Amino acid sequence: MKNTFKKTIRIIHLWLGLVTGLVICIVCLTGSIYAFQKEIKMLVYPYYTVEHHDAAERMPLSELLHKYQQQSDHDVMRIYDFNTPTRSSMLLTVKDKAYYYSFVDPYTGEILREVFLARDFFTIILYIHMNLLLGEVGTQIIGWSVVLFIFSLITGLVLWFPRSLKVFKSKKGRKSRFGVKIKGSKKRVLYDLHNVLGFYAASILILLAITGIAWTFTWVDNLLYASVTFEEKTEEKPVTTASATFDRIALDRLKKDVVPQRDNKDLFIYFLPTKDTEPIRVMSSIDDDEFGNSDDYYANADTGSLITTRFDEEKNAGQKLNSLYYDIHTGSILGFGGKLLVFLAGLIGASLPITGLMLYLNRLKKKKKNKVVVEVSDDEATATQNIEEMKNKIALLWLFLAVGFILHHIYGLAGIYFGKELKIEGATGETPGWAHYYRILFEIIILMLALASLEITKKWFKITSMVWAVLLGLFNVYHVIEAIMHEPSNTSEIIVLGWMVAISGVLIAALNRWRLQTV
């Protein structure tokens, strides 16, 4: 039973790695490159810094904004103002829907450089990391690949753990689990690079993966929020003001009120209002690479007088965790050492799909090499061939069933676009958690059964597959009857459900024959 469990885990681990390997390699590699982006920028780009001056010589923000607008026709969206005397001011600007970072000397107002973000190296690296430069589709591809990567890491840890704890009692045993045998054979070194380095990086990679998908999937963010607050996350109401026209002089008064309140903040980001009812928002943080300990200020757009504040210590545990996502994900929460950990973990993460694939290919070569020709009777050869054909047929039927469920879930959207208003009462725009669990149950498990059918031939698995197929068959029969009774006009859905019933019947019959087959 223990060997069968490990074998099943190994199969799951293998297929998860093969399915997500390329995407995970790209994500981890770009993450490693981005880990030290601030340090590299400060070292390579001269316009990030200016000559040291007395702080009193620094231009008021209103004058800095005015000087910039005299030199550029870009619209200013944000101002990044640093307390560090040698840092240049940064302005996030937009022109013709294209975004730029404009670097300005805070003492003279001179534009040092305007960087088109779509061509900036680290911005490109960031967007490859986030969505493969494919927009929302790429975001979903990476998000779900990372979800599967988490399961791959967990199954990898299960496989790393030895069958007996006696291994840890001897020096040789501990070395085999925690050390890479550099002087061993190439296959041994390859195995250790995958197995041992994977063990060291797994916990860090799981943490990075969770904080990463928290940005992609709202349900993950809500789950993390609930896990530390034990309550459901509620939507925060935006701060609004009476209609007022933005006056750049308001920035000077606001800065005088905000900066003295904290002595540990170096960066103050001024979000300029885009509507007449929108206030000026200021976010202060330790620097431009650490946002967990941040404060927020809201002020009137015309006068700069404070409306409300939200200090870091006033946040609840869920809000605090949310503000720490970036710091945890980049490692900046632990300073330079944390970034180094993320950098190394990313490199290891990028190598795992490569070393895993090489191990798999080596195993295939070994099987072919060790394969011996044994004389068997015609009846035995025919029986073996029939079993192989039956396994392939069952796997294909499982896949057809999974496709049926996917198509049926897609048909569920049809009513929204045809014959019904788009605005549905009670809708929030987010898929509820139970719907995700439902789809995982009826789609992912079926796909896993399809893959497992090709590898596992144990009696318990055949019986489990049979029971699961019968339950799904009954569910499909009930569903098609319900559709005929309540939605007889929905012909396409009824046809799909009927097809699923037919597939279920053929699958149950095939599984029963497979259960009775022997070599």
C-alpha positions in Angstrom: 0.0 0.0 0.0 2.8 2.4 0.9 4.7 1.7 -2.4 1.4 2.1 -4.3 0.8 5.5 -2.6 4.4 6.7 -3.5 3.9 5.5 -7.0 0.6 7.4 -7.4 2.3 10.5 -5.9 5.2 10.1 -8.3 2.8 9.9 -11.3 1.0 13.0 -10.2 4.3 14.8 -9.6 5.5 13.8 -13.0 2.4 15.0 -14.9 2.1 18.2 -13.0 5.8 19.0 -13.9 5.3 18.1 -17.6 2.2 20.2 -17.9 3.4 23.3 -16.1 7.2 23.0 -16.6 7.8 25.6 -19.3 5.6 28.3 -17.7 7.1 27.7 -14.2 10.6 27.9 -15.6 9.8 31.3 -17.2 8.1 32.6 -14.1 10.9 31.6 -11.7 13.7 32.8 -14.0 12.1 36.2 -14.5 11.4 36.4 -10.7 15.1 35.8 -10.0 16.1 38.6 -12.4 13.6 41.0 -10.9 14.7 40.3 -7.3 17.5 42.8 -7.4 15.9 45.3 -9.8 16.2 48.2 -7.5 19.9 47.7 -6.7 20.7 47.2 -10.4 18.8 50.3 -11.5 20.6 52.4 -8.8 23.9 51.1 -10.1 23.3 51.2 -13.8 20.9 54.1 -14.5 22.5 57.5 -13.6 19.2 59.4 -13.7 18.0 57.6 -10.5 20.3 59.9 -8.5 21.3 63.5 -8.4 24.1 65.5 -6.7 23.7 66.0 -3.0 22.2 69.4 -2.0 20.8 70.9 1.2 17.2 69.7 1.9 16.1 73.4 2.1 17.0 73.8 -1.6 14.5 71.2 -2.7 11.7 72.6 -4.9 8.1 72.6 -3.5 6.1 69.9 -5.2 3.8 72.5 -6.9 6.8 74.2 -8.5 8.3 70.8 -9.5 5.0 69.9 -11.2 4.8 73.3 -12.9 8.4 73.0 -14.2 7.8 69.5 -15.6 4.6 70.6 -17.4 6.6 73.4 -19.0 9.0 70.8 -20.5 6.6 67.9 -21.3 3.1 67.4 -22.6 2.6 64.2 -20.6 -0.2 64.0 -18.1 1.0 63.4 -14.5 -0.7 60.6 -12.6 1.7 60.2 -9.6 4.7 61.9 -8.0 7.3 59.8 -6.2 9.0 62.1 -3.7 12.0 60.8 -1.7 13.5 62.1 1.5 16.9 60.8 0.5 18.8 63.9 -0.7 20.5 62.1 -3.7 17.3 60.5 -5.1 15.7 62.1 -8.2 11.9 62.6 -8.1 9.9 60.2 -10.3 6.7 61.0 -12.1 4.4 58.4 -13.5 3.0 60.0 -16.6 0.8 59.1 -19.6 0.6 60.2 -23.2 -1.6 58.7 -25.9 -2.4 55.8 -23.5 1.3 55.0 -23.2 2.9 55.1 -19.7 6.3 56.6 -18.8 8.5 57.2 -15.7 9.8 60.7 -15.9 12.9 61.4 -13.7 13.2 65.0 -12.5 15.9 66.8 -10.6 14.1 67.8 -7.3 16.4 70.9 -7.0 16.2 72.3 -10.5 13.1 70.8 -12.0 15.1 69.6 -15.0 13.9 66.4 -16.7 16.7 63.9 -16.5 15.1 61.1 -18.5 11.6 59.9 -19.7 11.5 56.1 -19.8 8.8 54.5 -22.0 7.7 51.6 -19.7 6.7 49.3 -22.6 10.4 49.2 -23.6 12.0 49.3 -20.1 13.9 46.1 -19.5 12.7 45.4 -15.9 9.1 46.4 -16.8 9.2 43.8 -19.6 10.6 41.2 -17.2 7.9 42.0 -14.7 5.1 41.6 -17.3 6.6 38.4 -18.6 6.6 37.2 -15.0 3.0 38.3 -14.5 1.3 37.4 -17.8 3.8 36.3 -20.4 3.0 39.5 -22.3 -0.4 37.9 -23.2 -2.7 40.1 -21.1 -5.5 38.6 -19.1 -5.2 35.2 -20.9 -1.5 35.0 -19.8 -2.4 36.0 -16.3 -4.8 33.1 -16.1 -2.3 30.7 -17.6 0.4 31.7 -15.1 -2.1 31.8 -12.2 -3.3 28.2 -12.7 0.2 26.9 -13.6 1.4 28.3 -10.2 -1.5 26.6 -8.5 -0.5 23.3 -10.0 3.1 24.1 -9.2 2.2 24.3 -5.5 0.8 20.8 -5.6 3.9 19.7 -7.5 6.1 21.0 -4.8 4.0 19.3 -2.1 4.1 16.0 -3.9 7.9 16.5 -4.4 8.3 16.9 -0.6 6.3 13.7 -0.1 8.6 11.8 -2.5 11.7 13.3 -0.9 10.8 12.0 2.6 12.4 8.6 3.1 10.5 5.4 3.8 12.2 4.9 7.1 13.3 7.5 9.6 16.4 5.4 10.2 18.0 7.2 7.3 18.4 10.4 9.4 20.3 8.5 12.2 23.4 7.9 10.1 25.8 10.5 8.6 25.7 8.8 5.3 21.9 8.7 5.3 21.6 12.4 6.2 24.1 13.3 3.5 22.1 11.4 0.9 19.0 13.5 1.8 20.6 16.9 2.5 23.7 16.9 0.3 24.5 16.9 -3.4 27.0 14.2 -4.3 29.2 16.3 -6.6 31.7 13.5 -7.2 29.0 10.9 -8.1 27.9 9.8 -11.5 26.1 12.3 -13.8 22.8 10.6 -13.1 23.4 10.8 -9.3 24.3 14.5 -9.5 21.2 15.2 -11.7 19.0 13.4 -9.2 20.5 15.3 -6.2 20.1 18.6 -8.0 16.4 17.9 -8.5 15.7 16.1 -5.2 17.9 17.9 -2.7 17.8 21.5 -4.1 14.0 21.0 -4.5 13.7 20.2 -0.9 15.7 23.3 0.2 13.7 25.7 -2.0 10.2 24.1 -1.7 9.0 26.0 1.4 10.2 29.3 0.0 8.7 28.6 -3.4 5.4 27.7 -1.9 5.3 30.9 0.0 6.2 32.9 -3.1 3.6 31.0 -5.2 0.8 31.7 -2.7 1.6 35.4 -2.5 1.8 35.5 -6.3 -1.6 33.9 -6.9 -3.2 36.1 -4.2 -2.8 39.0 -6.8 -4.2 36.9 -9.6 -7.2 35.2 -7.9 -9.5 37.2 -5.6 -10.6 33.9 -3.9 -7.1 33.3 -2.8 -6.8 36.8 -1.4 -10.1 36.3 0.4 -9.0 32.9 1.7 -5.8 34.4 3.1 -7.7 37.3 4.6 -10.2 34.9 6.3 -7.3 32.6 7.6 -5.8 35.4 9.7 -9.0 37.4 10.6 -11.5 34.5 10.8 -14.1 36.7 9.0 -15.2 37.4 5.5 -13.4 40.2 3.6 -15.6 43.2 2.9 -15.3 45.8 0.1 -13.7 49.0 1.3 -15.6 52.1 0.3 -13.4 54.6 -1.6 -12.8 58.0 0.0 -14.7 60.8 -1.9 -15.0 64.5 -1.5 -17.2 67.3 -2.7 -16.6 68.4 -6.3 -13.4 70.4 -6.4 -10.8 71.3 -9.0 -7.2 70.1 -8.3 -4.8 72.9 -7.4 -1.1 72.0 -7.4 -0.5 74.3 -4.5 -2.5 71.8 -2.4 0.5 69.4 -2.7 2.8 71.8 -0.7 0.4 72.1 2.2 -0.2 68.3 2.2 3.5 67.6 2.2 4.0 69.8 5.3 1.2 67.9 7.1 2.3 64.4 6.0 6.1 64.2 6.1 6.7 65.1 9.8 4.2 62.5 11.0 6.7 59.6 10.5 10.5 59.6 10.7 11.0 56.1 9.2 9.5 56.8 5.8 11.6 57.7 2.8 9.1 57.5 0.0 5.9 59.5 -0.4 3.7 58.7 -3.4 1.2 61.4 -4.4 -1.7 60.0 -6.4 -3.2 63.0 -8.3 -7.0 63.0 -8.6 -8.5 62.0 -11.9 -12.1 63.1 -11.0 -13.5 66.2 -9.3 -14.8 64.1 -6.4 -11.5 62.2 -5.9 -9.1 63.3 -3.2 -5.3 63.5 -3.3 -4.0 60.2 -1.9 -0.6 59.9 -0.4 1.0 56.5 0.4 4.2 56.7 2.5 6.6 53.7 2.8 10.1 52.8 4.0 11.4 53.0 0.4 10.4 52.1 -3.2 11.0 48.4 -2.6 9.3 47.8 0.8 5.6 48.6 1.1 4.4 46.5 4.1 4.7 49.2 6.7 2.8 51.9 4.7 0.5 54.7 5.7 -2.3 56.3 3.7 -3.4 59.9 3.7 -6.4 61.5 1.9 -6.7 65.3 1.4 -8.9 67.8 -0.5 -7.8 68.3 -4.0 -8.1 72.1 -3.9 -6.8 73.0 -0.5 -4.6 70.0 0.6 -6.3 69.8 4.0 -6.4 66.2 5.4 -9.7 64.4 5.3 -8.7 61.1 6.8 -5.6 58.9 7.5 -5.0 55.2 7.8 -1.8 54.3 9.6 -0.2 50.9 9.4 -1.0 50.0 13.0 -4.7 50.6 12.4 -4.9 47.9 9.8 -6.3 44.5 10.9 -4.4 41.3 10.4 -5.9 40.7 6.9 -5.2 44.2 5.6 -1.6 44.0 7.1 -1.0 40.7 5.3 -2.3 42.1 2.0 0.1 45.0 2.3 2.9 42.6 2.8 2.4 40.5 -0.3 5.0 42.5 -2.3 7.5 42.4 0.5 7.2 38.7 1.0 7.1 37.9 -2.8 10.3 39.9 -3.5 12.0 39.0 -0.2 12.4 42.7 0.7 10.7 41.9 4.0 14.1 40.5 5.1 16.2 43.1 3.4 19.1 42.0 1.2 19.2 38.5 2.7 15.6 38.0 1.8 16.1 39.1 -1.8 19.1 36.7 -2.0 16.9 33.9 -0.8 14.2 34.7 -3.4 16.9 35.0 -6.1 18.4 31.5 -5.3 14.9 29.9 -4.8 13.9 31.3 -8.2 16.9 29.8 -9.9 16.3 26.5 -8.3 12.6 26.7 -9.2 13.5 27.4 -12.8 15.9 24.4 -12.8 13.4 21.9 -11.3 11.3 21.4 -14.5 14.6 21.0 -16.5 16.2 18.5 -14.2 12.9 16.7 -13.7 12.4 16.3 -17.5 16.0 15.0 -17.8 15.4 12.4 -15.1 12.2 11.3 -16.9 14.0 11.0 -20.2 16.8 9.0 -18.6 14.3 6.7 -17.0 12.6 6.1 -20.4 16.0 5.3 -22.0 16.8 2.9 -19.1 13.5 1.1 -19.6 14.2 0.6 -23.3 17.8 -0.5 -22.6 16.7 -3.0 -19.9 13.8 -4.4 -21.9 14.3 -8.1 -22.7 12.5 -10.2 -25.2 10.7 -13.0 -23.5 9.0 -15.8 -25.4 5.3 -15.8 -24.5 2.4 -17.7 -25.9 0.1 -16.1 -28.4 -2.7 -16.1 -25.8 -0.6 -14.3 -23.3 0.5 -11.7 -25.9 -3.0 -11.2 -27.0 -4.2 -10.7 -23.4 -1.5 -8.2 -22.6 -2.3 -6.3 -25.8 -6.0 -6.3 -24.9 -5.2 -4.9 -21.4 -3.1 -2.1 -22.9 -5.8 -1.2 -25.4 -8.4 -1.2 -22.6 -6.3 1.2 -20.5 -6.0 3.6 -23.4 -9.7 3.3 -24.1 -10.6 4.0 -20.5 -8.3 7.0 -20.3 -9.8 8.4 -23.5 -13.3 7.9 -22.1 -12.4 9.8 -18.9 -11.1 12.6 -21.1 -14.3 12.7 -23.1 -16.2 12.9 -19.8 -14.0 15.8 -18.6 -14.6 17.7 -21.9 -18.3 17.2 -21.4 -18.3 18.7 -18.0 -16.2 21.7 -19.2 -18.6 22.2 -22.1 -21.6 22.0 -19.8 -20.1 24.6 -17.4 -19.5 26.9 -20.4 -23.1 26.5 -21.5 -24.1 27.8 -18.1 -22.9 31.2 -19.2 -25.2 31.2 -22.3 -28.2 32.4 -20.3 -26.4 35.5 -19.2 -25.9 36.7 -22.7 -29.1 35.5 -24.4 -32.5 36.3 -23.0 -31.4 37.7 -19.6 -30.1 41.0 -18.4 -26.3 41.2 -17.8 -26.9 42.7 -14.3 -28.1 39.8 -12.2 -29.4 40.4 -8.7 -26.9 39.2 -6.1 -24.0 39.0 -8.6 -20.7 40.3 -7.3 -18.5 39.8 -10.4 -16.5 37.0 -8.7 -17.0 33.3 -8.9 -17.9 32.0 -5.5 -15.7 29.4 -3.7 -18.2 26.6 -3.9 -18.2 26.9 -7.7 -14.4 26.5 -7.8 -14.7 23.4 -5.6 -17.4 22.0 -7.8 -15.4 22.4 -11.0 -12.3 20.9 -9.3 -14.3 17.9 -8.2 -15.8 17.2 -11.6 -13.0 18.3 -13.9 -9.6 18.0 -12.3 -10.3 14.6 -10.6 -11.6 13.2 -13.8 -8.5 14.3 -15.7 -6.3 12.8 -12.9 -8.2 9.5 -13.2 -7.5 9.6 -17.0 -3.8 9.9 -16.4 -3.7 7.4 -13.5 -5.5 4.8 -15.6 -2.5 4.6 -17.9 -0.2 3.7 -15.0 -2.1 2.1 -12.1 -3.5 -1.4 -12.5 -4.1 -2.3 -8.9 -7.5 -3.8 -7.9 -8.3 -1.1 -5.5 -7.9 1.6 -8.2 -10.1 -0.3 -10.6 -12.8 -0.6 -8.0 -12.5 3.1 -7.0 -12.7 4.1 -10.7 -15.8 2.0 -11.1 -17.5 3.5 -8.1 -16.6 7.0 -9.2 -17.9 6.3 -12.8 -21.2 4.9 -11.5 -21.8 8.0 -9.3 -21.0 10.3 -12.2 -23.3 8.3 -14.5 -26.2 8.6 -12.0 -25.5 12.3 -11.7 -25.5 12.8 -15.5 -28.8 10.8 -15.8 -30.4 13.0 -13.1 -29.0 16.1 -14.8 -30.3 15.3 -18.3 -33.8 14.5 -16.9 -33.8 17.8 -15.0 -32.8 19.7 -18.2 -35.5 18.0 -20.2 -38.2 18.9 -17.6 -37.2 22.4 -16.8 -35.3 23.7 -19.9 -36.7 21.7 -22.9 -35.8 24.6 -25.3 -32.1 24.3 -24.4 -31.4 21.7 -27.1 -27.6 22.1 -27.1 -27.3 21.5 -23.4 -29.5 18.5 -23.5 -27.4 17.0 -26.4 -24.2 17.5 -24.4 -25.8 16.0 -21.2 -27.1 13.1 -23.3 -23.6 12.6 -24.7 -22.2 12.5 -21.2 -24.7 9.9 -20.2 -23.7 7.7 -23.1 -20.0 8.2 -22.4 -20.7 7.3 -18.7 -22.4 4.0 -19.8 -19.6 3.0 -22.1 -17.0 3.9 -19.4 -18.7 1.8 -16.7 -18.9 -1.2 -19.1 -15.2 -0.7 -20.0 -14.1 -0.4 -16.4 -16.1 -3.6 -15.5 -14.3 -5.5 -18.3 -10.9 -4.1 -17.2 -11.6 -5.2 -13.6 -12.2 -8.8 -14.8 -9.2 -8.9 -17.1 -6.0 -10.7 -16.2 -2.8 -11.5 -18.1 
